[in-house]
Amino acid sequence: MTHKQAMTANTSRFLVNDREQTGPYRVIKVDWVGKVTVQSLDGTHEMQSDPAIFYRCDIRGEKIAE
């Protein structure tokens, strides 16, 4: 996800997932250096906000068309 998409996910409380489908995650913090902090059932993780990795998803982790 882009920085703008990460900010939207953070303020709108969207769920996101990654291409390995280890989520869903909730974005809880966005840094200007391209990192996001996400919350999942197994804890808090810091990751790169790469558009090729993250996408918006539903509660089951399935991709939502934008």
PQR file of N, CA, C, O and H, with PARSE charges and radii, in Angstrom:
ATOM      1  N   MET A   1       0.840  -1.169   0.000 -0.4000 1.5000
ATOM      2  CA  MET A   1       0.000   0.000   0.000 -0.0000 2.0000
ATOM      3  C   MET A   1       0.884   1.231   0.000  0.5500 1.7000
ATOM      4  O   MET A   1       1.984   1.226   0.553 -0.5500 1.4000
ATOM      5  N   THR A   2       0.400   2.258  -0.612 -0.4000 1.5000
ATOM      6  CA  THR A   2       1.145   3.510  -0.650 -0.0000 2.0000
ATOM      7  C   THR A   2       1.025   4.208   0.705  0.5500 1.7000
ATOM      8  O   THR A   2       0.249   3.794   1.567 -0.5500 1.4000
ATOM      9  H   THR A   2      -0.493   2.262  -1.061  0.4000 1.0000
ATOM     10  N   HIS A   3       1.804   5.271   0.875 -0.4000 1.5000
ATOM     11  CA  HIS A   3       1.724   6.025   2.131 -0.0000 2.0000
ATOM     12  C   HIS A   3       0.312   6.570   2.330  0.5500 1.7000
ATOM     13  O   HIS A   3      -0.221   6.535   3.439 -0.5500 1.4000
ATOM     14  H   HIS A   3       2.434   5.607   0.175  0.4000 1.0000
ATOM     15  N   LYS A   4      -0.291   7.073   1.253 -0.4000 1.5000
ATOM     16  CA  LYS A   4      -1.655   7.611   1.342 -0.0000 2.0000
ATOM     17  C   LYS A   4      -2.647   6.519   1.744  0.5500 1.7000
ATOM     18  O   LYS A   4      -3.521   6.755   2.578 -0.5500 1.4000
ATOM     19  H   LYS A   4       0.142   7.101   0.352  0.4000 1.0000
ATOM     20  N   GLN A   5      -2.516   5.320   1.155 -0.4000 1.5000
ATOM     21  CA  GLN A   5      -3.399   4.208   1.510 -0.0000 2.0000
ATOM     22  C   GLN A   5      -3.190   3.789   2.965  0.5500 1.7000
ATOM     23  O   GLN A   5      -4.147   3.442   3.658 -0.5500 1.4000
ATOM     24  H   GLN A   5      -1.806   5.129   0.477  0.4000 1.0000
ATOM     25  N   ALA A   6      -1.942   3.820   3.425 -0.4000 1.5000
ATOM     26  CA  ALA A   6      -1.654   3.485   4.822 -0.0000 2.0000
ATOM     27  C   ALA A   6      -2.304   4.487   5.764  0.5500 1.7000
ATOM     28  O   ALA A   6      -2.871   4.104   6.787 -0.5500 1.4000
ATOM     29  H   ALA A   6      -1.165   4.102   2.863  0.4000 1.0000
ATOM     30  N   MET A   7      -2.225   5.774   5.423 -0.4000 1.5000
ATOM     31  CA  MET A   7      -2.852   6.804   6.251 -0.0000 2.0000
ATOM     32  C   MET A   7      -4.377   6.619   6.277  0.5500 1.7000
ATOM     33  O   MET A   7      -5.005   6.771   7.325 -0.5500 1.4000
ATOM     34  H   MET A   7      -1.765   6.086   4.592  0.4000 1.0000
ATOM     35  N   THR A   8      -4.961   6.295   5.133 -0.4000 1.5000
ATOM     36  CA  THR A   8      -6.409   6.057   5.066 -0.0000 2.0000
ATOM     37  C   THR A   8      -6.786   4.842   5.896  0.5500 1.7000
ATOM     38  O   THR A   8      -7.779   4.872   6.623 -0.5500 1.4000
ATOM     39  H   THR A   8      -4.451   6.172   4.281  0.4000 1.0000
ATOM     40  N   ALA A   9      -6.008   3.775   5.797 -0.4000 1.5000
ATOM     41  CA  ALA A   9      -6.274   2.566   6.589 -0.0000 2.0000
ATOM     42  C   ALA A   9      -6.176   2.865   8.073  0.5500 1.7000
ATOM     43  O   ALA A   9      -6.940   2.322   8.871 -0.5500 1.4000
ATOM     44  H   ALA A   9      -5.201   3.750   5.207  0.4000 1.0000
ATOM     45  N   ASN A  10      -5.246   3.719   8.443 -0.4000 1.5000
ATOM     46  CA  ASN A  10      -5.065   4.076   9.851 -0.0000 2.0000
ATOM     47  C   ASN A  10      -6.254   4.889  10.370  0.5500 1.7000
ATOM     48  O   ASN A  10      -6.804   4.579  11.427 -0.5500 1.4000
ATOM     49  H   ASN A  10      -4.625   4.159   7.795  0.4000 1.0000
ATOM     50  N   THR A  11      -6.648   5.919   9.635 -0.4000 1.5000
ATOM     51  CA  THR A  11      -7.720   6.787  10.124 -0.0000 2.0000
ATOM     52  C   THR A  11      -9.105   6.169   9.963  0.5500 1.7000
ATOM     53  O   THR A  11     -10.004   6.452  10.754 -0.5500 1.4000
ATOM     54  H   THR A  11      -6.201   6.171   8.777  0.4000 1.0000
ATOM     55  N   SER A  12      -9.287   5.322   8.938 -0.4000 1.5000
ATOM     56  CA  SER A  12     -10.599   4.708   8.690 -0.0000 2.0000
ATOM     57  C   SER A  12     -10.739   3.330   9.324  0.5500 1.7000
ATOM     58  O   SER A  12     -11.816   2.734   9.291 -0.5500 1.4000
ATOM     59  H   SER A  12      -8.557   5.092   8.295  0.4000 1.0000
ATOM     60  N   ARG A  13      -9.649   2.822   9.902 -0.4000 1.5000
ATOM     61  CA  ARG A  13      -9.633   1.529  10.594 -0.0000 2.0000
ATOM     62  C   ARG A  13      -9.893   0.357   9.658  0.5500 1.7000
ATOM     63  O   ARG A  13     -10.462  -0.654  10.069 -0.5500 1.4000
ATOM     64  H   ARG A  13      -8.774   3.306   9.929  0.4000 1.0000
ATOM     65  N   PHE A  14      -9.469   0.490   8.374 -0.4000 1.5000
ATOM     66  CA  PHE A  14      -9.575  -0.626   7.434 -0.0000 2.0000
ATOM     67  C   PHE A  14      -8.645  -1.743   7.865  0.5500 1.7000
ATOM     68  O   PHE A  14      -7.629  -1.498   8.514 -0.5500 1.4000
ATOM     69  H   PHE A  14      -9.007   1.311   8.039  0.4000 1.0000
ATOM     70  N   LEU A  15      -8.991  -2.958   7.506 -0.4000 1.5000
ATOM     71  CA  LEU A  15      -8.097  -4.097   7.693 -0.0000 2.0000
ATOM     72  C   LEU A  15      -7.249  -4.250   6.438  0.5500 1.7000
ATOM     73  O   LEU A  15      -7.709  -3.987   5.328 -0.5500 1.4000
ATOM     74  H   LEU A  15      -9.817  -3.157   6.979  0.4000 1.0000
ATOM     75  N   VAL A  16      -6.006  -4.678   6.627 -0.4000 1.5000
ATOM     76  CA  VAL A  16      -5.114  -4.949   5.503 -0.0000 2.0000
ATOM     77  C   VAL A  16      -4.513  -6.333   5.675  0.5500 1.7000
ATOM     78  O   VAL A  16      -4.472  -6.874   6.781 -0.5500 1.4000
ATOM     79  H   VAL A  16      -5.632  -4.892   7.530  0.4000 1.0000
ATOM     80  N   ASN A  17      -4.048  -6.899   4.570 -0.4000 1.5000
ATOM     81  CA  ASN A  17      -3.401  -8.196   4.584 -0.0000 2.0000
ATOM     82  C   ASN A  17      -2.175  -8.103   3.692  0.5500 1.7000
ATOM     83  O   ASN A  17      -2.027  -7.141   2.938 -0.5500 1.4000
ATOM     84  H   ASN A  17      -4.082  -6.460   3.672  0.4000 1.0000
ATOM     85  N   ASP A  18      -1.292  -9.095   3.771 -0.4000 1.5000
ATOM     86  CA  ASP A  18      -0.121  -9.113   2.903 -0.0000 2.0000
ATOM     87  C   ASP A  18      -0.221 -10.282   1.938  0.5500 1.7000
ATOM     88  O   ASP A  18      -1.113 -11.122   2.058 -0.5500 1.4000
ATOM     89  H   ASP A  18      -1.412  -9.876   4.384  0.4000 1.0000
ATOM     90  N   ARG A  19       0.701 -10.331   0.976 -0.4000 1.5000
ATOM     91  CA  ARG A  19       0.585 -11.362  -0.067 -0.0000 2.0000
ATOM     92  C   ARG A  19       0.771 -12.771   0.462  0.5500 1.7000
ATOM     93  O   ARG A  19       0.335 -13.723  -0.184 -0.5500 1.4000
ATOM     94  H   ARG A  19       1.425  -9.648   0.879  0.4000 1.0000
ATOM     95  N   GLU A  20       1.415 -12.938   1.633 -0.4000 1.5000
ATOM     96  CA  GLU A  20       1.512 -14.264   2.258 -0.0000 2.0000
ATOM     97  C   GLU A  20       0.266 -14.602   3.067  0.5500 1.7000
ATOM     98  O   GLU A  20       0.144 -15.703   3.604 -0.5500 1.4000
ATOM     99  H   GLU A  20       1.770 -12.164   2.158  0.4000 1.0000
ATOM    100  N   GLN A  21      -0.649 -13.655   3.148 -0.4000 1.5000
ATOM    101  CA  GLN A  21      -1.910 -13.774   3.881 -0.0000 2.0000
ATOM    102  C   GLN A  21      -1.696 -14.188   5.331  0.5500 1.7000
ATOM    103  O   GLN A  21      -2.305 -15.137   5.824 -0.5500 1.4000
ATOM    104  H   GLN A  21      -0.549 -12.761   2.712  0.4000 1.0000
ATOM    105  N   THR A  22      -0.808 -13.446   6.002 -0.4000 1.5000
ATOM    106  CA  THR A  22      -0.563 -13.688   7.422 -0.0000 2.0000
ATOM    107  C   THR A  22      -1.434 -12.815   8.307  0.5500 1.7000
ATOM    108  O   THR A  22      -1.347 -12.902   9.531 -0.5500 1.4000
ATOM    109  H   THR A  22      -0.313 -12.675   5.601  0.4000 1.0000
ATOM    110  N   GLY A  23      -2.275 -11.975   7.713 -0.4000 1.5000
ATOM    111  CA  GLY A  23      -3.145 -11.064   8.444 -0.0000 2.0000
ATOM    112  C   GLY A  23      -4.495 -11.698   8.681  0.5500 1.7000
ATOM    113  O   GLY A  23      -4.602 -12.924   8.665 -0.5500 1.4000
ATOM    114  H   GLY A  23      -2.346 -11.904   6.718  0.4000 1.0000
ATOM    115  N   PRO A  24      -5.510 -10.924   8.895 -0.5600 1.5000
ATOM    116  CA  PRO A  24      -5.565  -9.494   8.649  0.2800 2.0000
ATOM    117  C   PRO A  24      -4.906  -8.679   9.764  0.5500 1.7000
ATOM    118  O   PRO A  24      -4.772  -9.122  10.905 -0.5500 1.4000
ATOM    119  N   TYR A  25      -4.505  -7.479   9.379 -0.4000 1.5000
ATOM    120  CA  TYR A  25      -3.886  -6.533  10.294 -0.0000 2.0000
ATOM    121  C   TYR A  25      -4.700  -5.253  10.344  0.5500 1.7000
ATOM    122  O   TYR A  25      -5.433  -4.929   9.410 -0.5500 1.4000
ATOM    123  H   TYR A  25      -4.613  -7.119   8.452  0.4000 1.0000
ATOM    124  N   ARG A  26      -4.560  -4.530  11.448 -0.4000 1.5000
ATOM    125  CA  ARG A  26      -5.098  -3.181  11.561 -0.0000 2.0000
ATOM    126  C   ARG A  26      -3.898  -2.250  11.676  0.5500 1.7000
ATOM    127  O   ARG A  26      -3.030  -2.452  12.526 -0.5500 1.4000
ATOM    128  H   ARG A  26      -3.965  -4.794  12.207  0.4000 1.0000
ATOM    129  N   VAL A  27      -3.848  -1.225  10.815 -0.4000 1.5000
ATOM    130  CA  VAL A  27      -2.753  -0.257  10.851 -0.0000 2.0000
ATOM    131  C   VAL A  27      -2.950   0.639  12.063  0.5500 1.7000
ATOM    132  O   VAL A  27      -4.009   1.248  12.216 -0.5500 1.4000
ATOM    133  H   VAL A  27      -4.553  -1.061  10.125  0.4000 1.0000
ATOM    134  N   ILE A  28      -1.936   0.726  12.934 -0.4000 1.5000
ATOM    135  CA  ILE A  28      -2.065   1.546  14.136 -0.0000 2.0000
ATOM    136  C   ILE A  28      -1.118   2.738  14.146  0.5500 1.7000
ATOM    137  O   ILE A  28      -1.280   3.653  14.953 -0.5500 1.4000
ATOM    138  H   ILE A  28      -1.076   0.231  12.810  0.4000 1.0000
ATOM    139  N   LYS A  29      -0.106   2.733  13.233 -0.4000 1.5000
ATOM    140  CA  LYS A  29       0.823   3.859  13.171 -0.0000 2.0000
ATOM    141  C   LYS A  29       1.471   3.875  11.792  0.5500 1.7000
ATOM    142  O   LYS A  29       1.810   2.829  11.239 -0.5500 1.4000
ATOM    143  H   LYS A  29       0.026   1.990  12.577  0.4000 1.0000
ATOM    144  N   VAL A  30       1.638   5.089  11.241 -0.4000 1.5000
ATOM    145  CA  VAL A  30       2.282   5.248   9.936 -0.0000 2.0000
ATOM    146  C   VAL A  30       3.430   6.231  10.093  0.5500 1.7000
ATOM    147  O   VAL A  30       3.234   7.343  10.583 -0.5500 1.4000
ATOM    148  H   VAL A  30       1.362   5.939  11.690  0.4000 1.0000
ATOM    149  N   ASP A  31       4.643   5.825   9.676 -0.4000 1.5000
ATOM    150  CA  ASP A  31       5.809   6.695   9.704 -0.0000 2.0000
ATOM    151  C   ASP A  31       6.040   7.270   8.317  0.5500 1.7000
ATOM    152  O   ASP A  31       5.615   6.691   7.318 -0.5500 1.4000
ATOM    153  H   ASP A  31       4.803   4.921   9.278  0.4000 1.0000
ATOM    154  N   TRP A  32       6.717   8.416   8.260 -0.4000 1.5000
ATOM    155  CA  TRP A  32       7.008   9.056   6.982 -0.0000 2.0000
ATOM    156  C   TRP A  32       8.088   8.331   6.206  0.5500 1.7000
ATOM    157  O   TRP A  32       8.265   8.603   5.019 -0.5500 1.4000
ATOM    158  H   TRP A  32       7.062   8.886   9.072  0.4000 1.0000
ATOM    159  N   VAL A  33       8.814   7.424   6.825 -0.4000 1.5000
ATOM    160  CA  VAL A  33       9.915   6.731   6.145 -0.0000 2.0000
ATOM    161  C   VAL A  33       9.462   5.443   5.466  0.5500 1.7000
ATOM    162  O   VAL A  33      10.301   4.618   5.104 -0.5500 1.4000
ATOM    163  H   VAL A  33       8.670   7.203   7.789  0.4000 1.0000
ATOM    164  N   GLY A  34       8.172   5.254   5.285 -0.4000 1.5000
ATOM    165  CA  GLY A  34       7.667   4.086   4.574 -0.0000 2.0000
ATOM    166  C   GLY A  34       7.428   2.879   5.449  0.5500 1.7000
ATOM    167  O   GLY A  34       7.340   1.758   4.948 -0.5500 1.4000
ATOM    168  H   GLY A  34       7.490   5.924   5.579  0.4000 1.0000
ATOM    169  N   LYS A  35       7.321   3.086   6.748 -0.4000 1.5000
ATOM    170  CA  LYS A  35       7.049   1.970   7.653 -0.0000 2.0000
ATOM    171  C   LYS A  35       5.677   2.147   8.289  0.5500 1.7000
ATOM    172  O   LYS A  35       5.226   3.261   8.553 -0.5500 1.4000
ATOM    173  H   LYS A  35       7.392   3.997   7.156  0.4000 1.0000
ATOM    174  N   VAL A  36       5.034   1.017   8.524 -0.4000 1.5000
ATOM    175  CA  VAL A  36       3.762   1.020   9.232 -0.0000 2.0000
ATOM    176  C   VAL A  36       3.869   0.072  10.426  0.5500 1.7000
ATOM    177  O   VAL A  36       4.588  -0.925  10.381 -0.5500 1.4000
ATOM    178  H   VAL A  36       5.400   0.111   8.310  0.4000 1.0000
ATOM    179  N   THR A  37       3.154   0.396  11.472 -0.4000 1.5000
ATOM    180  CA  THR A  37       3.016  -0.503  12.609 -0.0000 2.0000
ATOM    181  C   THR A  37       1.617  -1.072  12.534  0.5500 1.7000
ATOM    182  O   THR A  37       0.635  -0.333  12.467 -0.5500 1.4000
ATOM    183  H   THR A  37       2.570   1.207  11.508  0.4000 1.0000
ATOM    184  N   VAL A  38       1.532  -2.403  12.546 -0.4000 1.5000
ATOM    185  CA  VAL A  38       0.245  -3.075  12.417 -0.0000 2.0000
ATOM    186  C   VAL A  38      -0.006  -3.961  13.630  0.5500 1.7000
ATOM    187  O   VAL A  38       0.925  -4.449  14.273 -0.5500 1.4000
ATOM    188  H   VAL A  38       2.330  -3.004  12.600  0.4000 1.0000
ATOM    189  N   GLN A  39      -1.277  -4.155  13.923 -0.4000 1.5000
ATOM    190  CA  GLN A  39      -1.711  -4.996  15.039 -0.0000 2.0000
ATOM    191  C   GLN A  39      -2.433  -6.201  14.469  0.5500 1.7000
ATOM    192  O   GLN A  39      -3.319  -6.060  13.626 -0.5500 1.4000
ATOM    193  H   GLN A  39      -2.033  -3.759  13.401  0.4000 1.0000
ATOM    194  N   SER A  40      -2.058  -7.385  14.927 -0.4000 1.5000
ATOM    195  CA  SER A  40      -2.757  -8.608  14.546 -0.0000 2.0000
ATOM    196  C   SER A  40      -3.091  -9.375  15.807  0.5500 1.7000
ATOM    197  O   SER A  40      -2.814  -8.906  16.911 -0.5500 1.4000
ATOM    198  H   SER A  40      -1.338  -7.499  15.612  0.4000 1.0000
ATOM    199  N   LEU A  41      -3.672 -10.530  15.660 -0.4000 1.5000
ATOM    200  CA  LEU A  41      -4.030 -11.335  16.827 -0.0000 2.0000
ATOM    201  C   LEU A  41      -2.802 -11.789  17.615  0.5500 1.7000
ATOM    202  O   LEU A  41      -2.889 -12.024  18.821 -0.5500 1.4000
ATOM    203  H   LEU A  41      -3.896 -10.911  14.763  0.4000 1.0000
ATOM    204  N   ASP A  42      -1.656 -11.914  16.934 -0.4000 1.5000
ATOM    205  CA  ASP A  42      -0.457 -12.385  17.632 -0.0000 2.0000
ATOM    206  C   ASP A  42       0.489 -11.270  18.054  0.5500 1.7000
ATOM    207  O   ASP A  42       1.620 -11.550  18.450 -0.5500 1.4000
ATOM    208  H   ASP A  42      -1.586 -11.723  15.955  0.4000 1.0000
ATOM    209  N   GLY A  43       0.062 -10.021  17.980 -0.4000 1.5000
ATOM    210  CA  GLY A  43       0.883  -8.932  18.483 -0.0000 2.0000
ATOM    211  C   GLY A  43       1.036  -7.775  17.516  0.5500 1.7000
ATOM    212  O   GLY A  43       0.313  -7.659  16.526 -0.5500 1.4000
ATOM    213  H   GLY A  43      -0.857  -9.793  17.658  0.4000 1.0000
ATOM    214  N   THR A  44       2.008  -6.914  17.834 -0.4000 1.5000
ATOM    215  CA  THR A  44       2.287  -5.720  17.053 -0.0000 2.0000
ATOM    216  C   THR A  44       3.536  -5.946  16.222  0.5500 1.7000
ATOM    217  O   THR A  44       4.521  -6.504  16.706 -0.5500 1.4000
ATOM    218  H   THR A  44       2.595  -7.008  18.638  0.4000 1.0000
ATOM    219  N   HIS A  45       3.494  -5.510  14.963 -0.4000 1.5000
ATOM    220  CA  HIS A  45       4.611  -5.716  14.046 -0.0000 2.0000
ATOM    221  C   HIS A  45       4.898  -4.422  13.296  0.5500 1.7000
ATOM    222  O   HIS A  45       3.975  -3.672  12.978 -0.5500 1.4000
ATOM    223  H   HIS A  45       2.694  -5.057  14.570  0.4000 1.0000
ATOM    224  N   GLU A  46       6.176  -4.155  13.010 -0.4000 1.5000
ATOM    225  CA  GLU A  46       6.560  -3.020  12.178 -0.0000 2.0000
ATOM    226  C   GLU A  46       6.996  -3.559  10.824  0.5500 1.7000
ATOM    227  O   GLU A  46       7.828  -4.462  10.749 -0.5500 1.4000
ATOM    228  H   GLU A  46       6.925  -4.764  13.268  0.4000 1.0000
ATOM    229  N   MET A  47       6.425  -2.995   9.740 -0.4000 1.5000
ATOM    230  CA  MET A  47       6.676  -3.497   8.394 -0.0000 2.0000
ATOM    231  C   MET A  47       6.821  -2.344   7.417  0.5500 1.7000
ATOM    232  O   MET A  47       6.439  -1.213   7.717 -0.5500 1.4000
ATOM    233  H   MET A  47       5.748  -2.261   9.801  0.4000 1.0000
ATOM    234  N   GLN A  48       7.372  -2.634   6.249 -0.4000 1.5000
ATOM    235  CA  GLN A  48       7.434  -1.665   5.160 -0.0000 2.0000
ATOM    236  C   GLN A  48       6.045  -1.532   4.548  0.5500 1.7000
ATOM    237  O   GLN A  48       5.323  -2.521   4.416 -0.5500 1.4000
ATOM    238  H   GLN A  48       7.682  -3.553   6.005  0.4000 1.0000
ATOM    239  N   SER A  49       5.672  -0.312   4.176 -0.4000 1.5000
ATOM    240  CA  SER A  49       4.353  -0.101   3.546 -0.0000 2.0000
ATOM    241  C   SER A  49       4.506  -0.195   2.029  0.5500 1.7000
ATOM    242  O   SER A  49       4.325   0.789   1.311 -0.5500 1.4000
ATOM    243  H   SER A  49       6.258   0.491   4.284  0.4000 1.0000
ATOM    244  N   ASP A  50       4.836  -1.367   1.565 -0.4000 1.5000
ATOM    245  CA  ASP A  50       5.093  -1.630   0.156 -0.0000 2.0000
ATOM    246  C   ASP A  50       3.783  -1.909  -0.578  0.5500 1.7000
ATOM    247  O   ASP A  50       3.042  -2.810  -0.184 -0.5500 1.4000
ATOM    248  H   ASP A  50       4.983  -2.166   2.148  0.4000 1.0000
ATOM    249  N   PRO A  51       3.477  -1.142  -1.656 -0.5600 1.5000
ATOM    250  CA  PRO A  51       2.227  -1.375  -2.397  0.2800 2.0000
ATOM    251  C   PRO A  51       2.123  -2.769  -3.000  0.5500 1.7000
ATOM    252  O   PRO A  51       1.017  -3.248  -3.253 -0.5500 1.4000
ATOM    253  N   ALA A  52       3.246  -3.425  -3.233 -0.4000 1.5000
ATOM    254  CA  ALA A  52       3.221  -4.769  -3.814 -0.0000 2.0000
ATOM    255  C   ALA A  52       2.901  -5.835  -2.773  0.5500 1.7000
ATOM    256  O   ALA A  52       2.618  -6.979  -3.129 -0.5500 1.4000
ATOM    257  H   ALA A  52       4.144  -3.036  -3.027  0.4000 1.0000
ATOM    258  N   ILE A  53       2.942  -5.478  -1.502 -0.4000 1.5000
ATOM    259  CA  ILE A  53       2.741  -6.460  -0.434 -0.0000 2.0000
ATOM    260  C   ILE A  53       1.364  -6.338   0.207  0.5500 1.7000
ATOM    261  O   ILE A  53       0.673  -7.346   0.356 -0.5500 1.4000
ATOM    262  H   ILE A  53       3.172  -4.549  -1.213  0.4000 1.0000
ATOM    263  N   PHE A  54       0.952  -5.149   0.586 -0.4000 1.5000
ATOM    264  CA  PHE A  54      -0.277  -4.965   1.352 -0.0000 2.0000
ATOM    265  C   PHE A  54      -1.461  -4.591   0.486  0.5500 1.7000
ATOM    266  O   PHE A  54      -1.313  -3.927  -0.540 -0.5500 1.4000
ATOM    267  H   PHE A  54       1.514  -4.330   0.465  0.4000 1.0000
ATOM    268  N   TYR A  55      -2.636  -5.024   0.911 -0.4000 1.5000
ATOM    269  CA  TYR A  55      -3.885  -4.669   0.244 -0.0000 2.0000
ATOM    270  C   TYR A  55      -5.001  -4.654   1.276  0.5500 1.7000
ATOM    271  O   TYR A  55      -4.898  -5.283   2.329 -0.5500 1.4000
ATOM    272  H   TYR A  55      -2.756  -5.563   1.745  0.4000 1.0000
ATOM    273  N   ARG A  56      -6.071  -3.926   0.963 -0.4000 1.5000
ATOM    274  CA  ARG A  56      -7.239  -3.860   1.846 -0.0000 2.0000
ATOM    275  C   ARG A  56      -7.963  -5.198   1.813  0.5500 1.7000
ATOM    276  O   ARG A  56      -8.087  -5.820   0.759 -0.5500 1.4000
ATOM    277  H   ARG A  56      -6.155  -3.415   0.108  0.4000 1.0000
ATOM    278  N   CYS A  57      -8.445  -5.641   2.987 -0.4000 1.5000
ATOM    279  CA  CYS A  57      -9.114  -6.943   3.056 -0.0000 2.0000
ATOM    280  C   CYS A  57     -10.303  -6.892   4.002  0.5500 1.7000
ATOM    281  O   CYS A  57     -10.523  -5.906   4.706 -0.5500 1.4000
ATOM    282  H   CYS A  57      -8.344  -5.135   3.844  0.4000 1.0000
ATOM    283  N   ASP A  58     -11.063  -7.983   3.998 -0.4000 1.5000
ATOM    284  CA  ASP A  58     -12.175  -8.126   4.934 -0.0000 2.0000
ATOM    285  C   ASP A  58     -11.682  -8.889   6.168  0.5500 1.7000
ATOM    286  O   ASP A  58     -10.490  -9.174   6.281 -0.5500 1.4000
ATOM    287  H   ASP A  58     -10.884  -8.783   3.427  0.4000 1.0000
ATOM    288  N   ILE A  59     -12.570  -9.215   7.072 -0.4000 1.5000
ATOM    289  CA  ILE A  59     -12.212  -9.868   8.335 -0.0000 2.0000
ATOM    290  C   ILE A  59     -11.592 -11.246   8.117  0.5500 1.7000
ATOM    291  O   ILE A  59     -10.861 -11.734   8.979 -0.5500 1.4000
ATOM    292  H   ILE A  59     -13.539  -8.983   6.981  0.4000 1.0000
ATOM    293  N   ARG A  60     -11.871 -11.877   6.983 -0.4000 1.5000
ATOM    294  CA  ARG A  60     -11.287 -13.190   6.671 -0.0000 2.0000
ATOM    295  C   ARG A  60      -9.952 -13.082   5.952  0.5500 1.7000
ATOM    296  O   ARG A  60      -9.307 -14.096   5.687 -0.5500 1.4000
ATOM    297  H   ARG A  60     -12.465 -11.480   6.283  0.4000 1.0000
ATOM    298  N   GLY A  61      -9.527 -11.846   5.631 -0.4000 1.5000
ATOM    299  CA  GLY A  61      -8.266 -11.642   4.939 -0.0000 2.0000
ATOM    300  C   GLY A  61      -8.378 -11.657   3.436  0.5500 1.7000
ATOM    301  O   GLY A  61      -7.360 -11.628   2.744 -0.5500 1.4000
ATOM    302  H   GLY A  61     -10.052 -11.022   5.846  0.4000 1.0000
ATOM    303  N   GLU A  62      -9.602 -11.702   2.905 -0.4000 1.5000
ATOM    304  CA  GLU A  62      -9.801 -11.733   1.461 -0.0000 2.0000
ATOM    305  C   GLU A  62      -9.782 -10.316   0.895  0.5500 1.7000
ATOM    306  O   GLU A  62     -10.326  -9.389   1.494 -0.5500 1.4000
ATOM    307  H   GLU A  62     -10.429 -11.725   3.468  0.4000 1.0000
ATOM    308  N   LYS A  63      -9.152 -10.163  -0.259 -0.4000 1.5000
ATOM    309  CA  LYS A  63      -8.958  -8.855  -0.884 -0.0000 2.0000
ATOM    310  C   LYS A  63     -10.281  -8.196  -1.223  0.5500 1.7000
ATOM    311  O   LYS A  63     -11.211  -8.837  -1.711 -0.5500 1.4000
ATOM    312  H   LYS A  63      -8.710 -10.916  -0.745  0.4000 1.0000
ATOM    313  N   ILE A  64     -10.344  -6.881  -0.949 -0.4000 1.5000
ATOM    314  CA  ILE A  64     -11.507  -6.068  -1.288 -0.0000 2.0000
ATOM    315  C   ILE A  64     -11.108  -5.199  -2.470  0.5500 1.7000
ATOM    316  O   ILE A  64     -10.079  -4.525  -2.427 -0.5500 1.4000
ATOM    317  H   ILE A  64      -9.588  -6.360  -0.552  0.4000 1.0000
ATOM    318  N   ALA A  65     -11.911  -5.208  -3.520 -0.4000 1.5000
ATOM    319  CA  ALA A  65     -11.639  -4.360  -4.691 -0.0000 2.0000
ATOM    320  C   ALA A  65     -11.812  -2.893  -4.296  0.5500 1.7000
ATOM    321  O   ALA A  65     -12.748  -2.530  -3.584 -0.5500 1.4000
ATOM    322  H   ALA A  65     -12.747  -5.756  -3.555  0.4000 1.0000
ATOM    323  N   GLU A  66     -10.888  -2.063  -4.774 -0.4000 1.5000
ATOM    324  CA  GLU A  66     -10.963  -0.633  -4.447 -0.0000 2.0000
ATOM    325  C   GLU A  66     -11.488   0.166  -5.593  0.5500 1.7000
ATOM    326  O   GLU A  66     -11.616   1.386  -5.488 -0.5500 1.4000
ATOM    327  H   GLU A  66     -10.127  -2.358  -5.353  0.4000 1.0000
TER
END
